[in-house]
Amino acid sequence: MRKLCSFATAFILMIFLNIPLIHAAGNLYEVRSGDTLPMIAAKYETTIENLKAYNGLQSNNISVGQRLRVPILHEVRIGDTLQEIASTYHSSPRTIKETNKLSSEQLTPGQLLKITPQKLNMNDQDILMTKEEFRDWLFNQKFTREITLIQQHHTWLPSYEHFNGSNHFQMLKGMRNHHVQKMEWKDIAQNITTFPDGKIAVSRPFDQAPEGSIGPKANSIGLAIEHIGNFDIGNDVMTEEHKETIVYITALLCIKFGLTPSIDSITYHHWWHFKTKERVLDDAESHEVKYCPGTAFFGGNSTKSAKKYFYPLIEKKIEEILASK
C-alpha cells in the first residue's frame, strides 16, 4: 500500500510540476534542435536566471548537444543519504534541505525530493569556479569556434600582493576596465583567469577569440589564459594550489579540444614577436618579445623548459583525468 501511495504521489507531482522523476545518476538535459532557454526553463519549472546560474551561461544562447543541469525529482531509495544525492546531482545538502523544507537529514524510502543544482558563483558574465566545477562546466559546453592553441600568460601586474583571497571579481573588473578603456578592446582580453588560491574565472566567452599583443594569428585559433602573478625570477613564488590548477585546466582543455601537448598546441606569449606578431619561439632578441608567462614559469619560458618541465606534467594529468572517468 505504501509503495502504491508513493507511486501515486510521484505521478501527481509529475503532472502538476512537470518535472521528470529520475532514478538514474545525473540531471543533465541535452539541448535539441529548436530548444530555447525559455522553453527549457518552462519545462523544468524554473527561471532563465536560475538555468544560467546552474550552468554558468554567459548569455541566453544555447547550442544543440550542449548539456544543461536542470531541477529534477528524486525518489529516495534504501541507503540514500543527503550527501550522496547532492553529489549525484551537483547540488548540496543545504540546498536540498531548504528546497524541500527538511528539518533534518533523515530520509525515508519512497520520499520525493525536488533537487535543484548548485548555482555557480557569477558576477555578470564572469564565472568563478573551483577546478572541479570548471571540469564539469567545460565538458557540458558546446563551442562553435575552432580552438587549437592554448595560450599561457601571466598578468605581471596585478600580482600576488594585490590578491587578498576574496577579491576575484574586483580584480577581473579592474582588468576589464583597463582592457576596454585603456587598450580599447571590446572586452577583457583573456578567456580564462587563474588565481593564487587555485580558483578559475571564465570571463570572455570561449567562442570569442582573445585580444592582445600576441597577435591575430594566434588569437584566431587560441584560448588565452591569464595567470594572476609576476612569475619572473625573483618575484612571486607560485602557490601549490595555483600550480595544480594551471596543470589541471590545461590538461582539461587538451582533452576537450583533442590536443596533444606540444609547442604547436600550448604556447607561451614569450614565443611571439612583439611587433610582427609572428611566432619566433626562442629565436628573438629580448627587446622583441615579452617574458610572459615568466622566466620562472614551470622552470622557465623557453621551449626547452616547456618540453622538459611543463608538458610532461600536462601529459601525466591527462592520463589521470582519463583514467578517472
N, C-alpha and C positions, 0 to 999 in steps of 0.2 A: 504493500500500500504506500509505504514511504517513497519507494522508487517511482511509483506512478505519479505521486504528488510532485516529486522533483521534476519529472518529465513535463508535467502539465505546466508547472511554474516556468520552466525554461521556454516552453512553446509560447506561452502568453507574453513573456518578456521579449522574445524574438520578434513577435508580431508588432508589439507596441513600441519597442525601442529600435527595431530594425537593425540590431547589432548581431552579427553572426556568433553562434556558440561554437567555440573552438576547443578541441581536445588536444590536437597536435601542437608541438612546440612552435612558437613563433606567432607574431601578429602582424605579418607583412602583407600588404596589398600590392600586387604588381599592376602598374598602370597599363591600361589598354587603349587602343585607338579610340578616339572620341571622348576619353575621360577629361574632365576638368577638375580643378581643385574644389570648386563649389559643389560639384556633383559628388565627389568622394566624401567631402565633409558632411553633406546631407545624408548620404548612405550610412555613415557611421555615427550619426547623431552627435557631431562635434562642430567646431567652427574652423574656418580657414586659418585663423590666427593660431589655433591650437595645433592644427596639422603642420603648419610652418615651424612651430616651436618643437614639436615632437621630432621633426625630421631635418631641422637645420636648413630650411628652404629660404633662399635669399630673395625669391620673387614668387609670383603665382604660377610661373611656368613649370610644367612637368613634361616628361618625355616617356614615350612608350617603352616599357621594360624597366622603368625606374621602380624601385620598391619603397613603399611608404609604410611607416608604423602607424597603426590605427587602433582606436579603442575596440575591445572585444569583450565577450562574456566568457568566463571560465567556470566550469563546474568542478568543484573541489572533489578530488579523489582521495582514497585512503592513502595516508602517508604524506600528502601535500603539506608543505609549510609555506608561510607567507614569504619567507626569504627565497625559497625555490621558485615560487610563482613569479615573484618580482624579477628574479634573474632571467627566467624564461622569456618574459615579455618586455624586457628592458624598462621596467618600472622600478618602484621602490616600495618596501613595506609601508612606509609612512603614507605614500600616495594612495596605496590600495586601501589602507585603513580609513583615510579621510574621505575617499570617493564613496566607500561603502558604509561609512559611519560605524566602523567596528570599534568596540571598546577595548578589545584585546586581540592578541594574535592567534587565539584559539579558533580552529576551523572545524567544520562538520562536513563529512562526505555528502555530496549532493547539493551543498550550498552553492549559490550562484554569486560570482563576484564580477563586477564591472572593472576591467583593467584598462587604465589609461597609461600610455607610455610616459616615461620621464621626459620632461621638457629640457631641451638643451639651453645652455646659457648664451643668450643672444642679446645684442645691442644694435638695433637697426640691422644692417647686413653682416655685421661681424659675429662670427660663431666661435665661442671659446670652448675648447674640448680637452679632455684627457686624451692620451694616445689611444686608449681602448675605445673611447667614443668616436674618435676620428676614424679608426678602422671600420667600425660599424657604419658610420656616415659614408665613407668613401665607397665601400663595396655595394651600397644600396643606390648609388647615384648613376646616372647616365649622362655622358658628356658628348657634345656634338663636334667639338674641336679636336683635331689630331694633336696629340701630345706625345712627343718622343724625346724630350730633353728636360731634365730636372736641373734647375739652376740652384747653386749654393751661394748664398751671400751672407755677409754679416752687416749689422747696422753701423758698426763703429761708433756712431752716436745716433740714438741713445745707447748707453752701455749698461753694464750690470749695476752701477751705482745709481741709476735712475729707476731701477725696478724695486718696489717695496713689498712685493708679494701679493698685492691685490689690485694694482693699477694697470692691469692688462688693457682694458678698454680705453683708459686715458692715454696710454702710450700709442695705441692704434690711432686714436683721434689726432694726436699730435703729428704722427707720421702722415696721416691722410691730409691734414691741413697743409703741411709742408709740401707734399707732392702736388696738391691741387693749386695752392696759392702761389708758391714759390717756383715750382718746376713747371706749372701749367699743364699737368697731366690731368686726365679725366677723373681719376680715382686714385686711391692708394696703389702704388706700383706693384706690390707683391701679392701673389695669391695666398701664400701661407706665411705666418709668422710663428716662430717658436720662442719660448721664454725660459729663463733660468730655472723655473720650478718644474719644467717638463710639460707645461700646458702648450696647446696648439690653437692658433686662431686662423680661421679661413675668412678672408675679407673680400678680396677681389674674386668674383666668380671664376671658376676654372674655365668656363667657356669664353672668357675674355683674356686675350693674350696679355702678359705683363708689360709694363712700360719701364724705361730706364736706359742707362748708358751702355748696357750690354749689346744693344742694337736690335733692329727689326728682324734680322735673320734668325738669331737665337730666340727672340721673343715669340715669333710667329708659331713655332712648334714647342715653345717652352712653358714651363711652370716654374715660377720664381718663389723660392723660399728665403725669407729673411730671418736670420738667427739673431735675436737681441744680444748684443755684446760686441766688445772690441777684442777680437781673438788674434791680434798681432802680438808677437813675443813681448813679454814684459807687462802686458795689460791683463784683461780679465782671464781668470782660470775657469774654464768651463765646468759647471757642476755635473755630477754623475747623472742626475735626472735629465739635464739638458742633452748630454751625450746620448743617453739611451733613446730619448725622443727623436733626435736627429737621425740616428741609425734606423730606428723603427719606422718612422714615417717615410724615409727614403726607400726602405725595403717594400713597404706597402704600395708606394707609388709605382715601383718597378713591377710588382705583381699585377696591379690594376691595369697598367698600360703595356704590359708584355715586354718589359725592357730587361736587358742583361747589363749589369754594372760595367761601365767602360767609359773612356773619355768621350765617346760619342753619345752616351745616354745620361751621364751625370757629369755636369760641367761646373767648373769654378769660374767666377767672374774674372779672376786673375788671368785667365787664358784668352781674353778677348781684348783687342786693341781699343784703346780709349777713343781714338779719333776715327779710324777706318771702320770700326765695328766688326772687323774680321777676326776669326779665331787664329791666334798665333801660338797657342799652347805655351811652351817655355821659351820660345824664341822671340823675345822682345826686351827692349831696354826698360828699366824700372819706371822711367817717367812716361812710358807709353801705355802702361797698364795699371790697374788698381791692385792693391794687396789682397783685396776681398776674395775669399772669406776669412783671411787672416793668415799670417805667417806661422801661427801655432795651431791652425785648424787641423785637428787629427794628424799631427806630425808635420804639417806644412801646407803650402798652397801650390806646390808644383805637381805636374802629372805623375812624377815618380813617387811623391808622398801619397797621392791619391790611390795609386795602384798598390802601394805597399801597406798603407795603414787604413784607408777608408773603405775602398771597395771590398776587401775581404770581410770586413765587419758587416757590410750590406749583404753580401752573399750568404754569410752564416745566418743572418737574421731572416733572410728569405726562406732558407731551409727550415728554420724553426717555425716560422709562421705557417708554411705549407703543411708541415708535419702535425700542427695543432688543429688543422681544420677538421 
